[in-house]
Amino acid sequence: MNGLVNVTNTRFNPGDEEKSIDTQAVPESQQESNYSIRESDTSSVFDPNLGSYTEESFDEEDSPYPEVRSAVANFDDPTMPASTLRAWSLGLFWSIIIPGMNQFFYFRYPSVSIGSLVAQLIIFPLGRAWARFVPAVTIFGVSINPGPFTIKEHVLVTIMAGVGAQSAYATDVIAVQRVFYHQSNSFAYQWMLVMSTQLIGFSIGGIARRFLVNPPSMIWPNTLVACALFNTLHSQSYAGVGQHEGISRERYFVYAFAGAAVWYFIPGYLFQALSVFTWACWIAPRNVKINQIFGYRSGLGFSAITFDWNQIAFIGSPLATPWWAEANVMIGFFFFYWFLTPILYYNNVWHSQYMPISSLNAYDHTGKPYDVTRIINKNTALDKAAFDKYSPLYLSTTFVMSYGLSFLSITATITHAMIHFRKPVQLQLTRSLREPPDIHARLMSYYPQVPEWYYACIFLVTFAFACICIHVWPSGMTIWALVIALLIAVSYIIPIGMIQAITNRQVGLNVLTELLIGFMIPGKPNAMMIFKTYGYITMAQAMQFTADFKLGHYMKVPPRPMFWCQIVATAIAGTVQLGVQSWMFTNIVDLCDINQKDGFTCSSTQVFGTASVVWGVIGPALQFSKNQIYYGEFTCTHFLTPDRLIPSKR
């Protein structure tokens, strides 16, 4: 193949000046000795994905990780087209269609979400059809059909379709302001809020790519699934798996895809009880305790057996997550939700038996849904006298447990990163000529990198948008609080990013930011929601940006087109989602009402709104401070002391 670069020839003739400083002017013998030094420095680093790695068994011309070797090519063709008119046309089209559809169904229960996998499958035949039927002519010197649809074009289009596919987090802020607090601000406010929250994380993620993209140990398991599918669709051959007898990857994929599509009609349409097979509740449908323990809608799901892949992969595909990480999640779930939660509930801790054992809503002292309009004034702030007259706010046991575990996980993230990832971070901070990059980094060094000032410009523009939203409209937020929210996100990006890159699990900052703003600016729900959005989604968007860059790193897509495709697609997707949401509130009757006839009950918005009441209107000082009902619920010792397990006997 013309221009092919394989693992035995990483010296690129056209553009040696683009080489990374790590590989420049270093003799091979010196590189070998330096590699030994690196191994001695990192041999004690905790890495559960490395398996039975030994220095003798490691092939320097490929990844030391077997899952990476089996899914990622260790060669590149720098002449292969990537950023073409065809790729941008398809990418822009799907960055409008998929986010718009997802936003429409986001407010419906059960919701339907179209992810990047669907886009990846649909785009492939469209790209092939474009290559076959569109004439090979040029417009202003740009070819509209540059030839066969390449794997790099496919990656670029898929990233554009998926980067903004899910509903923008800030759209929930706008929806809650409208549904809970009857506020409707201008489209300019909504657009700047969405753009700033979606893009400001990209600027920070770009700075973190040195720690989360380039190191070989940051494997990002979920991107490997996409890599394997890309290589299967394009019949890409690569090292690491060898030759095996049996059916081809393409045939296996067709069989699996057809079987899954046919099977889905059974639990999804013909016999929906198979989706959540709660057989124990069928035996005793009127037994309250049986339904509390074995039910799934407002119970703990002890008998939940599912034959529906959508239920299995609701929080992420288990096939892309390492087994040891899944086992940790399972152990924690069994202990905290299937062991500790029933103990707390049946001992009536926090008066929990007056409510469902599992619920997304907040309740008053009569067991009815909490009416937030009775405790706020015309400025959407807490009326303390009205609150004292009405009722404290009560939460279900699983809701309280989730808050407690969120705080425990945030603390554990920092300590885990300090114990296990301190040495890799130090090595990246002190990276020098003596440390050669892995094969994928050497191949990517051929392409010009994204200048740092690109990220600085994105940050300055989005930060200005954020300041305008806070200052011009009645948000209750302050600029100094915005700075603190961003500092929280920045401080957690490296530890959370390293954990996600290794385990495929992300720790959220939403509860931590809710607690902090609840003490900093109490009684202001708008300020709480905006602070939480900037503190949490900045980190989450940085992880999205970094994961996509890792996908491009694996598939050898030039970094600069990767950067621009994510920025442009995210801006378009956010604008489309705002338009769809505005149309829905105008044209759908009883939108976000629990009895909405078509199922547009806005369950996620209800959760977001409940959190705004707990942490924003009432605030942690009236919920979790000393002498309040949930005081001390976030410490393990307070969880397990006998006097807390039987407060009803006091």
N, C-alpha and C positions, 0 to 999 in steps of 0.2 A: 504494500500500500504506500502510495506516495506520501512522504512526510511522516511515516509511522515512526514513533519513538518507543522502543521497548526497554526492558529493564537492563539490558546489557549496553545500552548506548544512551546515556543521559547528558551527553555533551552536545548542546544544540548549536549548530553552525550559524543559522540566522538569528542573531540576537543574543550573543554571549553576554552583552552588557546588561541583559535583563536578569542574569543569574542572581540568585540569592547570595548574600554575603557569606552564608554558611558553607557554600560549596565553591567559592571563588578562591583560586590560587592556593589550594590545599593539596599537597601531594597525596597519592593514594596510600602510601605507607603511613603517612601522618594521620590520614582519615581512619585507617584501621586501628591505630593506637588510640586515637581519640574516641573511637567507638567503644573500645574496651574501657576507657575511662568513664564514658557515659554509663555503661552497664554497671560498673562498680558503684557509681553514684546513685543509681536508681534501683538497685537490686532489692533494697529493703522497702520499696514503695508498695503500698497496698494496691493490688490490682486484681480483683476477682475474675475479670474477663480473660486474663492472660493464660489461664489453664496451666498445663504442664510445660511451661516455657523454660528453656535452658539456653544459655548463650551459644552452646554448640549446635543446637537444633534450629537456631534463628537464621533465616535467609535474609540478608541485608537488602536484597533486591525485591522484597515483598514485605507485606505487613506481618508482624508477629502474631496477629490475632486471626484465628481460623475463620471466624465469621466474616471478617473483612476480606480475607483471601478468596473465600468462596463466592463473594458477591461483587467485588470491585476489580476492575481491570488494572493491571500494573504496567500499562503502556498507554500511549496517547498519540493521536494524529493532530498536530497543531494546525494543519491546513483544513481541517474539517469545519464547514460553516456552522456558526452558532447564532449570532445576532443578525438575523436576516429579516427582510420585510415580511416574509411568510411567518416567521416565528412571532414577530411583534403583532401582526394582524390577528393570528389565532389567539395569542395571549391576551390581547386587549379585549377581544370578543368574549372570551370565557371569564375574564376578570369583571365583566359586567353581568353575564348571565348567572353564574354560580353564586356570587354574593347576593344578588337580588333574590334568587330563589330561596337561599338559606335564610335570609332576613324575613321573608314572607312566612316560612314555616317555623321560624324561631318562636313565634308567639303562640303556636299551636301545640296542643298536647294530645297524643304523643307527637313530638316533632320529627321532622325528616331532615337529615343533614347530608349534604353532598360534599364529600371531601376530595382531597387531591388525588386519591386513588381512582375515583370515578373519572376525574378529568384526565388522568394519565391514560386510562383505557380509551376514552372517547377521542382524545386528541390524536392518537396514533393513526387510526384509519383516515381521519380528516387530513392529516399531514401527507399521508401516502396518496390520497385522492388529489390533493393540491399538486403534488409533484407529477402526477400522471396526466391530469386534464388541463391545468392552467398553462397557457402558452408561455414560452420562455422569452419574454420581451423585457425591456428595461424601461423604467420611468425615471427621468432625471438621473440617469446613470445607475439606477438601482434595479437589479434583476428581481422580478416578482416571482420567478421560479428558478432558483439557483441549482436545481438538480434534485437528487434523491433526498427525502426527508431524513435528516441525520439525527443521531441519538442526542447530540448536544442541543439541537433545536427543540427536540422533544422535552428535554430537561428544562430548558428555559421557559417554554410555554406552560409546562406543568407547574412550575414555581409561580408564574404569574397568575395562574388560575387558582392556586391554593393559598397564596400568602394572605389574601384578604377574604377568603371564602367564608370563614366563620363570622358570625355577627360581631361587630365592633363592640368592645366592652362599654364604651361611652354611650352607646345607644340605650343601654339600660338606665343610665343616669337620666337621660332625656325622657324615657318612658315613665320612670318613677316620679319625676317632677310633674308629669302630666296626670298620671293616674292617682298617686297618693296625695300630692300637694296642689293639684289643679293649677300648675304653672305651665305656660306655653311661651317659650322664648323664640326669638327670630331664627330663621334658617342660618344666618351668619354666625350666631353664637353656636348653634349645633354643629356647623361645619368646622369651625375652628377648634371646637372641643374634640371632635372625632379625629381631625387631622393631627392635632398636637399629641393626643394620647396614643395614636397608632404609630406615629413616625418618630417620636422622640426616643423611643427605645431602640430604633434602628441605629441612631447615632452612637448610642452607648454600646450596643452589640458589636458595632464595627471595631471599637477600641478593644473589646474583649476577645476578638477572633484569634489573637496570638496565643491565648491560653486555651480556647475552646475549639478551635478549628485545626490549627497546624499540628499539635501534638498527636502522635499516633494512638496514644491511650484513650483519647477522646473519640470513641468509636461511633457514638450516636446510633444506637441499635435501630431506631425507626427508619433512619435514612438508608440502612442496608437493605431493608425490604424493598424500598423504591428502586435502589440500584439493581437488585436482582431482577425486578420486573422490567426495568429498562433494557437490561442486557438480554432478557428472554425475548422481548418483543422485537428487538433489533438483531437477534441471533448473534450477539457479541460473544466472542470467545475470550477467555482470560485464564490466568494462572490460578492455581490453588485448589482446584477440584479434581483435575485429572479426567480420564475417560472412564465411563461407567456404562455397563450394559443396561438395556431397558429402553423405555419410551423417552422421547426427547422432552426438553423443558417446554417447548411450545405445545406439544400434544398434551402433556400433563396439565398445563395451565388451562387449555381449552376444556378438558374433562372436568377439572375442579370448578371452573367458572360456570359451566353449564349445569353441573350438579347442584351448586349452591343456589343458582338462580331458580331452578325448578323446585328445590326443597323449600325455599323461602315462602312459597305460596301456601305451604301446609301450616306452619305456625303463624304466618302473617295474615292469612286470609281464611283458609278452610277450617282450621282448628286452633284458634288463637289461644286457647288455654295451654297449649304446649309451650307458648312463649314464657310463661311463668307457671310451672307445674306445681302448684301448692296443694298436693294431694291430702295433707293432713286437714286442711280447712274444708275440703270436700266431705271428709268423714264426719266432722263436727262443725257445721257451718254456723251454729248459733252459740257455740261455746266461746266466750269472750277471751279467756286466757289462751285457749288454743290459737285463736286468730291473732292475738297479740304476739305470740311466740313464733308461729309458723306462717302468718300472713306476710305479704310483701308490700301492699299499698300503704298500710299504717302499722305494720308489724316488723319483726326482726328477720323474717324470711328463713327460718330454720329448715323448712321443707322445700325451699326454692330449688327446683330442678328445671333447667331450661333447655329447650331444643332449638332456640333462636339465637343465631350468631350475633344479631344486633344487641341482644341483652348481654351476651358474653363480652363483647368488645365495646360496651357503652363508655367505659372510661379509658379505652385504648386496647389495641389488640394484644392479647397475652403472647402471641407468637413472636412479637418483636421485642419482648422484654426478657432479659436473662432470668433463668429459673430461680437463681438465688435471690433476686430482687422480688420476684413473685412470692416466694416462700416467706420473705420478711413481711410483705403486705398481708398475706393470709394469717400469719401468726398474730400480728397486731389486730387484725379485724376480729379474729375468733376471741381474743382475750377481752378487748375493750367493748365490742358490740354484742357478742354472744355469751359472754360470761359476766362482765362487770355491769353492763347496762341493765339486765334483768334484776340484778341484786339491788341496784339503786332504785329502780322503778317500783319493785314490789315491797321495798321498805319505805316508799312514799317520800324519798328524798326530794327536796324542792317542790313538795306537793304535786309530784308528777302523776299520781294516779287519777287526778282530776282531768287529765289530758290524754290524748293518744300517746302511746309509747314512742311513736315515730311520726313526726309531722313537720312540715315546712313553715307553719304559721305560728304567730305569737298569740297568746291568750290573756284574758283579764281574769279577775278573781272569781268570776262566775263560770269560767270555762268556755266562754264565748270568744270568737276572734277579736283581737285587740282593735279598738276604734281609735286610730291615731288622731283623727280630726278633733277629738275631745280634749286633747292636751297641747295643741299648738295654737299660736296666735296668728294674726293676719300676716305677720312677717315670716311665717314658717319657722318659728323658734319655739322652744319649750315654754309653756305656761306652767310654772311650778305649782301654783295654787290649784290649777285644774288637775294636774297630775296627782297631787296629794288627795284631791277629792274623788278622783276616778278610781284608779287601781294600779298596783305594780304590774309589771309585765312578766309573764311566765312563758317558759319555753319547754318543748318536749325533751325527754331525756336524751334521745339521740342527737337533737340539735345542740344541747349543752355539751354533750360528749364531743361532738365535732369541733366546737369552739375550743374545748380544752386540748384536744389532740393537735389542733392547728398551732397552738402556742408551744406545745411540746416539740412538734416537728421543726418549728422555726429555731428553737434553741438547739435542738439536736443537729440541725444543718451546720451551724457555726462550729460546734464542738467536733462533729464528724470531719468537717473540712480541715480543721486545725490539726487533728490527730493523723488523718490518713492522706491528706492532699497538701500538707505543708511543704514537703520536699519537692513535688512536681512544680508547685507555684514558684518556689525559690529557683528551681532550675530554669524555668521560663523567664523569670526576671533577670537572671544572670546569664542568659543564653549568649554564646560567643562562638568564635570560629572553631573551637575545639569540638563542637557538637554538630555532626552532620544530620540533615533532615532525613525523613524516611522517603521511600520511593515516590509516594504521591506528592509530597511537598517539593521534591526535586523536579518532577514533571510540571507542577504548577508554577515553578519559578520561571518558566519560559514566558509567561504572560505578564504584562504590566499590572501592578497591584493598584488598588484603589487608594488614592492619596488621602492622608489624614484630614486635610482641609475639607474634603467632601463631607465627612461626618460632622465637622465643626459647623459647616453651613447649615446642614439639616438641623442640628441642635439649636442654633441661634434662631432660625425661622420658627421652629415649633415652640421654642420657649417663649418667643414673642407672642405667638398665638395664645399660649396658655395664660400669659400675663393679661392679655386683652380680655379673655373670657372671664377671668377672675375679677378684674378691676371695673370693667364697663357694666357688666350685668350683675344683678343682686345675688351673688353666689354665697356670701358669708365667709368666703375663703380669703386668705391673705397671701401675699407674695412670699413672705418668709416661710409660711407653711408649705407652699409649693416647693421651695428649695429643699426643705427637710424631706418631703416625699421623694424627691429625686435622689437625694443622698441615700435614703434607705434602699431604693432600688439599686443604685450603683454598688453599695456595700455588699449586697447579696448576690450580685450577678455571677461572680466567679465561683463561690461555693455551691450555689444552686445549679449553675451551669455544669459544673464538673459532675455533680450527682446525676443530673439528667443525662449527660453525655455517656455515663457509664451504666446507669440503671434504667433509663427510659422513663423515669418518674420525676415529676416536677413538684417542688414544694411551693405553695402559693403564699404571697405576702398580704393577702386581702384582710385576714383577721388581725394581723399585727398592725397594719395601717389603720384599721378601724379603731383599735384600742387607743393608739397614740392620738389620733385626731379627736377622739371622744374626750380625752383629758385636756388637749390643747385648746380646742374650740368647742366647748360643750353646748348642747342644745341647738346645733345648727346642722340639720340633715343634709342640706345641699353641700356645705363645706365638707362634711364627712364623705359623701359619695365622690366628690371631685378629688379629695385628697387620696382616698383609697384607689381611685382609678389611676392617678398619676404614680402612686407608690407601687401598685401591684402590676398594672398593665405595662408599665415601662420595662420592668424586668421580664415579663412574659413575652413582649414583643421583641426584646433583645434575644431571648431564647429562640423565637421563631426565625429571626433574621440569621442567627448563628447556625441553626440546624439546616436552613436552606443553603447557607454558604458551605457547610460541610458536604451537603449533597453535591453542590457544584464542584467542590474540591475532589470528591471521589470520582465524579464523571468528567473531570478535566474541562469544565466550562470556564472561559475567561472571567476573572473577577469583576471587571468593570461592567460588562453587560449584566452580570448577576446583580450588581448593586442597583443599576438603573431600572431593571425590570421589577425589582421588589418595590422600589419607591413609587414608580408610576402606577403599578397595579394596585398597591395599597391605597393610594389617593383616589383612584377611580372607584375601587370597591367601596370605600367608606362613603363617597358621595352617593353612589347608587343605593346603598343601604339606608341612608338618611331619606332619600326620595321615596323608597318603598315604605319605610315606616310612617312617613308623613301621610302618604296615600292611604295606608291602612287605618290610621286614626281618623281620617276624614270619611272613609267610605264603608268601613266594617262596623256594623251596629253592635254595641255592647262589647267592644274589644277590651280584653283584660278583665271581663266580668266572669266570675266563677261558673255562671250558668250560661255562658255564651253558646249558642246553639250549634256552631260549627267547630267547637273545641278550641277557639282562640282565647284561652284563659290566661296566657302569659305567665306560666309557672316560674320561669327564671326571673321575670320581673317581680313576681310576688316575693321570691327569696331575697332579691336585691332590696325591695322595699322594706321587708321585715328587718333586714340588717340596718337599714337607715333609721328605723325606729329604735332598735336596740342600742345602737352605738351613736347615732346622730341626735335624735330627738331626746331620748331619755339619758343616754350616755353611760359609760362604765362607772362613773362615780355613784350613780343611783341604782346600779345593778350588781356591780362586782366589788365595790369597796367594803370596808369594815362595817358590820352590822346590817349589810344588805343580804338578800336571799342567796345570791350566788357568790358570796365572798369566799375566796380561797379555792374555788373549784378547779383552778388550773394547776394546782400542785398535787403531785402523786400522794404525798403523805396525807393531804387533806381529803383526797378522794377515798382513801382506804381506812381512815380512822373509824373505829366502831361508833363513836358518838355521831359522826356524820351519816352513817348508814341507817340510823334509826332516829331521825329528828322528830318523827311523829309521836314518839313516846315521851318527849320532853314535857 
